[in-house]
Amino acid sequence: MPFVLTLPRLGNYGRRHNTLPVAWITSDVILKTQEAPIKCKLFAAQTFCAKITFDLDQLPEPHRLQLRDSLLTALSQDLIISSKIILVQLCLSLANLALQLPEWPTVVTNLIEKFGKDPKTVPVLLEFLTVFPQEIVGNLKIQISYDIIVQAMPSNSNVKWQDIKAPLFLMRTMGAKVDLKEDGVLPMIMDIIPRLPAHPKIQYATILVLCRYTEWTNLHPNGISFQLQYISSGFDQTSRSPSHEIVSGLCPAIAHIIAGLPAPQGAAAMSTICMPPVEGLHNIAARKQAPPSKLEGDLLPDCLKLMGEIWTVISEILEQYGSSIKLSDRICALIRRGLTFYGEACLPLIGSVLEEVTAGFEASGCSSYLWITSKIVAAFPERTDPNFLSAVQLAFERQSNRVFPLLNENNVSLLIVFF
């Protein structure tokens, strides 16, 4: 069947293509080709707009000025000037690029000099001057998050943790797109972190924010000390703090940081990180208690009662429909999950379960009954009480008496199923 390039296929290809680094080259070639159809040029302009917004890190810094020059050249083409939609996309691309090019401080001046002298290119300048301020204003979301956090920190202690956690997660999402040289709002945010309420949910969100902004912290090392203290303070929480999960991932980075500090500061930072877990281990050792043999807490009586009620229904179904292969598979899988969930609480029912699955196997020969019998035995390997051992032995004998005649039939497929 010949391949037909339909619009849905073209759209899927475009979405996959736009995520690749080669999309930079493809879009540049299309824009520079005078004979390229207008739809192709629109595709290239939209690709540039998306790539500059989300994937500029794919482009090495020396090539970003070349990208700027390429966009300026494309904006001089008559076809692009006459197409409003392409013109808007390229102006948006250039505006987003300008916001991420600190080495291009004279953006507006250069655009006026290039496009403001010829009446034919003035529409380009006007369109750029329209979208550029909008992009600048739209880049203040971190300031908005900062304002939300500050407003959610009244002097009273009744502040809801949700009011602070939401903007923190918003900041975490924006972390990958923040200018690493940003010196306005981020330092203020880092300053208020120690004053955030000591709530585990807030601490979790805050530590994730700190992890997302590690590249920014690398250029602003004056905040490293308090960040280490904040992360290590998570061990003071009685609940399971995110610090327990995150510190193991941060340890290699922390080791590099400490290695670069002067000896006295490095020793102090290392003590800050290491002492909380060491003190926790010391407290555990000082208790001199025997290790717990099982998890704390028991199943509620209602749960145990429910288990018996469920098995009563399951056993009735087995008696009537146990010869169905599909149904026996599902029921045995359910019993397996019950063993996992209830554990030794299942023991009072094990005799009845073994009796039912053995009867089902004798009647149908379904291999799932053998499988669940093996799982029951494996679930209680250390049980030595006579009732359990007697039930297992009886099930083994009855199932063996059913298996051996079947093995004598020389049915290879049946042998494979059983084994």
C-alpha positions in Angstrom: 0.0 0.0 0.0 1.6 3.3 -1.0 2.3 5.9 1.7 -0.1 8.8 1.5 1.0 12.1 3.2 -2.3 13.2 4.9 -2.7 16.2 7.1 -2.8 14.2 10.4 0.4 12.4 9.4 2.0 15.6 8.5 1.0 17.1 11.9 2.4 14.1 13.7 5.7 14.3 11.8 5.9 18.1 12.6 5.4 17.5 16.3 8.1 14.8 16.4 10.4 16.9 14.2 10.1 20.0 16.4 11.6 18.2 19.4 14.8 17.4 17.6 17.9 19.6 17.4 17.9 19.2 13.6 14.7 21.4 13.6 16.9 24.5 13.9 18.7 23.7 10.6 15.5 22.7 8.8 13.6 25.8 9.7 16.6 28.0 8.8 16.9 26.5 5.4 13.2 26.8 4.7 13.1 30.5 5.7 16.1 31.3 3.5 14.7 29.5 0.5 12.9 32.2 -1.6 10.9 29.6 -3.6 9.6 27.8 -0.4 5.7 27.8 -0.2 4.1 30.1 2.3 2.8 27.2 4.3 6.3 25.8 4.7 7.6 29.2 5.8 4.8 29.3 8.4 5.8 25.9 9.6 9.4 27.1 10.0 8.4 30.3 11.8 6.2 28.4 14.2 9.0 25.9 14.8 11.5 28.7 15.6 9.0 30.3 18.0 8.5 27.0 19.9 12.2 26.1 19.9 13.4 29.4 21.1 10.8 29.3 23.9 11.4 25.8 25.1 14.6 24.4 23.6 17.1 27.2 23.3 19.5 25.2 25.5 19.9 22.9 22.5 21.7 25.7 20.7 25.3 26.6 21.7 25.7 30.2 22.8 28.0 31.2 19.9 25.2 30.1 17.5 22.5 32.2 19.1 23.7 35.4 17.6 23.8 33.6 14.2 20.1 32.7 14.9 19.4 36.3 15.5 21.0 37.4 12.3 19.1 34.7 10.4 15.7 35.9 11.8 16.6 39.5 10.9 17.4 38.4 7.3 14.1 36.4 7.0 12.1 39.4 8.2 13.4 41.4 5.3 11.8 39.1 2.7 8.8 40.5 0.8 6.8 37.3 1.2 7.1 37.3 4.9 6.4 41.0 5.2 3.2 40.5 3.2 2.1 37.6 5.4 0.8 38.8 8.7 0.7 35.4 10.4 4.3 34.6 9.5 5.4 38.1 10.4 3.9 37.7 13.9 5.5 34.3 14.5 9.0 35.6 13.5 8.6 38.7 15.6 7.6 36.6 18.6 10.6 34.4 17.9 13.0 37.4 17.8 11.4 38.9 20.9 11.8 35.7 22.9 15.4 35.4 21.7 16.2 38.9 22.6 15.0 38.3 26.2 17.5 35.4 26.5 20.5 37.2 24.9 22.2 39.4 27.5 24.9 40.1 24.9 22.4 41.9 22.7 21.5 45.0 24.9 20.6 47.3 22.0 17.6 45.4 20.6 15.2 48.2 19.9 18.0 50.5 18.5 19.2 47.8 16.1 15.6 47.1 14.9 14.9 50.8 14.3 18.1 51.2 12.3 17.4 48.1 10.2 13.7 48.3 9.6 12.8 52.0 10.3 14.3 53.6 7.3 12.5 51.9 4.4 8.7 52.3 4.3 8.5 48.7 3.0 10.0 47.3 6.2 8.3 49.6 8.7 5.5 47.0 9.3 8.2 44.7 10.6 9.4 47.3 13.1 5.8 48.1 14.2 4.9 44.4 14.7 8.1 43.8 16.7 7.5 46.9 18.9 4.0 45.5 19.5 5.0 42.0 20.7 8.2 42.8 22.4 6.7 44.7 25.4 4.1 41.9 25.7 6.8 39.3 26.0 8.6 41.4 28.6 5.5 41.8 30.7 4.7 38.1 30.3 8.1 37.2 31.8 7.2 38.4 35.3 5.5 35.2 36.5 8.2 34.7 39.2 7.4 38.1 40.6 3.8 37.0 40.8 4.7 33.8 42.6 6.8 35.8 45.0 3.8 38.2 45.7 1.5 35.2 46.3 3.9 33.6 48.8 4.4 36.9 50.7 0.7 37.5 50.9 0.1 34.0 52.2 2.5 34.6 55.1 0.5 36.7 57.6 1.7 37.3 61.1 -0.8 34.8 62.6 -0.2 31.1 62.6 -3.5 30.2 60.9 -2.1 30.3 57.3 -3.1 27.3 55.2 -0.2 25.4 53.8 -2.0 25.1 50.4 -1.8 28.8 50.0 2.0 28.6 50.0 2.5 25.2 48.3 0.7 26.2 45.1 3.0 29.1 44.1 6.1 27.1 45.2 5.2 24.3 42.7 4.5 27.0 40.1 8.1 28.3 40.7 9.4 24.8 40.4 7.8 24.5 37.0 9.3 27.7 35.8 12.8 26.8 37.1 14.1 25.4 33.8 13.3 28.7 31.9 14.6 31.2 34.4 17.6 33.3 33.4 20.6 32.1 35.4 21.7 35.7 35.8 18.4 36.8 37.3 19.2 39.0 40.3 15.9 40.7 41.0 13.2 38.4 42.4 15.0 35.1 43.0 17.3 36.5 45.8 14.2 37.8 47.6 12.5 34.4 47.3 15.6 32.7 48.7 15.6 35.2 51.6 12.0 34.3 52.7 12.4 30.5 52.5 13.8 30.3 56.1 10.6 32.2 57.3 8.1 29.8 55.6 5.9 27.9 58.0 7.4 24.6 59.3 4.9 22.4 57.6 6.0 19.1 55.9 4.1 19.8 52.8 5.6 23.3 52.4 9.1 21.9 53.2 8.6 19.2 50.5 7.7 21.8 47.9 10.5 24.2 49.0 13.2 21.5 48.7 12.0 20.6 45.2 12.3 24.3 44.3 15.8 24.4 45.7 16.7 21.4 43.6 15.3 22.9 40.4 17.3 26.1 40.9 20.7 24.5 41.5 22.1 26.0 38.3 21.1 29.4 39.5 22.6 28.7 42.9 25.8 27.7 41.2 26.1 31.4 40.1 24.9 32.7 43.4 26.9 30.6 46.0 26.1 32.9 48.9 22.8 31.0 49.3 24.4 27.5 49.6 24.9 27.7 53.3 21.2 28.3 54.2 20.0 25.8 51.6 22.1 23.1 53.2 20.7 24.0 56.6 17.2 24.0 55.3 17.5 20.6 53.7 19.2 19.1 56.7 16.5 20.5 59.0 14.1 18.1 57.4 15.4 15.4 59.6 13.8 17.2 62.6 10.4 16.4 61.2 8.6 13.5 63.0 6.9 12.6 59.7 8.7 11.2 56.7 10.3 14.3 55.4 11.3 14.8 51.7 14.8 15.3 53.0 15.2 11.6 53.6 14.4 11.0 49.9 16.3 13.9 48.4 19.5 14.0 50.4 20.7 10.8 48.9 20.4 12.3 45.5 22.0 15.6 46.6 25.0 13.9 48.3 27.3 13.9 45.2 26.6 17.5 44.5 27.0 18.5 48.2 30.3 16.6 48.2 31.6 18.7 45.3 30.5 21.9 47.1 32.1 21.0 50.4 35.3 19.9 48.6 35.6 23.5 47.2 35.2 25.2 50.5 38.0 26.3 52.8 38.8 23.7 55.5 37.0 25.3 58.4 33.8 26.1 56.4 33.9 22.6 54.8 34.1 20.9 58.1 31.2 23.0 59.4 29.1 22.2 56.3 29.9 18.5 56.6 28.9 18.5 60.2 25.6 20.2 59.4 24.8 17.5 56.8 26.0 14.4 58.6 25.1 15.0 62.3 21.3 14.8 62.1 21.2 11.3 60.7 24.1 10.2 63.0 22.2 11.5 66.0 19.1 9.7 64.9 21.1 6.4 64.6 22.6 7.1 68.1 19.1 7.5 69.6 18.0 4.2 68.1 21.0 2.4 69.4 20.5 3.9 72.9 17.0 2.4 73.2 18.4 -1.1 73.3 15.2 -2.6 72.2 14.8 -5.8 70.3 14.1 -5.2 66.5 10.4 -5.4 65.7 9.3 -8.7 64.3 6.4 -7.2 62.4 5.0 -3.9 61.3 3.3 -1.9 64.0 -0.5 -2.1 64.0 -2.9 -4.9 63.5 -5.8 -5.4 61.1 -9.0 -4.1 62.4 -11.6 -6.6 63.4 -13.9 -5.4 60.6 -11.2 -6.1 58.1 -10.9 -9.7 59.4 -14.6 -10.1 59.3 -14.8 -8.9 55.7 -12.1 -11.4 54.7 -14.3 -14.2 55.9 -17.4 -12.9 54.2 -15.5 -12.5 50.9 -14.2 -16.1 51.1 -17.7 -17.5 51.8 -18.9 -16.0 48.5 -15.8 -17.1 46.6 -16.1 -20.7 47.8 -19.7 -20.8 46.6 -18.6 -19.6 43.2 -15.9 -22.2 43.1 -18.3 -25.0 43.9 -20.6 -24.0 41.0 -18.2 -22.7 38.3 -14.8 -23.9 39.4 -14.4 -25.9 36.2 -14.1 -22.7 34.1 -10.5 -22.1 33.2 -10.9 -18.3 32.9 -12.9 -18.1 36.1 -10.4 -20.3 38.1 -7.5 -18.1 36.9 -9.3 -15.0 38.2 -10.2 -16.5 41.5 -6.7 -17.9 42.1 -5.3 -14.5 41.3 -7.7 -12.9 43.9 -6.6 -15.5 46.5 -3.0 -14.6 45.8 -3.7 -10.9 46.5 -5.5 -11.8 49.6 -2.5 -13.7 50.9 -0.3 -10.7 50.2 -2.6 -8.2 51.9 -3.8 -10.2 55.0 -0.7 -12.3 55.6 -0.9 -14.6 58.6 -4.4 -13.3 59.3 -5.4 -15.7 56.5 -4.4 -18.8 58.5 -7.8 -19.6 60.0 -9.1 -19.9 56.4 -6.2 -21.7 54.8 -7.7 -25.2 55.5 -10.9 -24.2 53.7 -9.1 -22.6 50.8 -6.9 -25.6 50.2 -10.0 -27.9 50.4 -11.8 -25.8 47.7 -8.9 -25.4 45.3 -8.1 -29.1 45.6 -11.7 -30.1 44.9 -11.7 -27.7 41.9 -8.5 -29.2 40.5 -9.9 -32.8 41.0 -13.0 -31.8 39.1 -11.5 -29.7 36.3 -7.7 -30.3 36.1 -7.2 -26.5 35.7 -3.5 -25.7 36.4 -4.2 -22.5 38.2 -5.3 -24.5 41.2 -1.8 -26.1 41.4 -0.3 -22.6 41.1 -2.2 -21.1 44.0 -1.5 -24.1 46.2 2.2 -23.5 45.7 1.8 -19.8 46.6 -0.1 -20.8 49.8 2.7 -23.1 50.8 5.4 -20.5 49.9 3.5 -17.8 51.9 4.0 -19.6 55.2 7.3 -21.5 54.9 8.0 -21.5 58.7 4.6 -22.7 59.9 4.9 -25.9 61.9 1.4 -26.2 63.5 -0.2 -29.6 62.9 -3.4 -28.2 61.4 -1.6 -26.2 58.6 0.8 -29.1 57.8 -2.0 -31.6 57.7 -4.1 -29.4 55.3 -1.0 -29.0 53.0 -0.2 -32.7 53.1 -3.8 -33.7 52.2 -4.0 -31.2 49.4 -0.6 -32.4 48.0 -1.8 -36.1 48.1 -5.1 -35.4 46.4 -3.7 -33.2 43.7 -0.9 -35.7 43.0 -3.5 -38.4 42.6 -5.2 -36.2 39.9 -1.9 -35.2 38.2 -0.2 -38.6 37.7 -3.0 -40.2 35.6 -2.9 -37.1 33.4 0.9 -37.3 33.0 0.5 -40.9 31.6 -1.5 -39.5 28.7 1.7 -38.2 27.0 0.0 -34.9 26.3 3.0 -32.5 25.8 1.0 -29.3 26.0 -0.6 -30.5 29.2 2.8 -31.2 30.7 4.0 -27.8 29.8 1.0 -26.2 31.5 1.5 -28.2 34.7 5.2 -27.6 35.0 
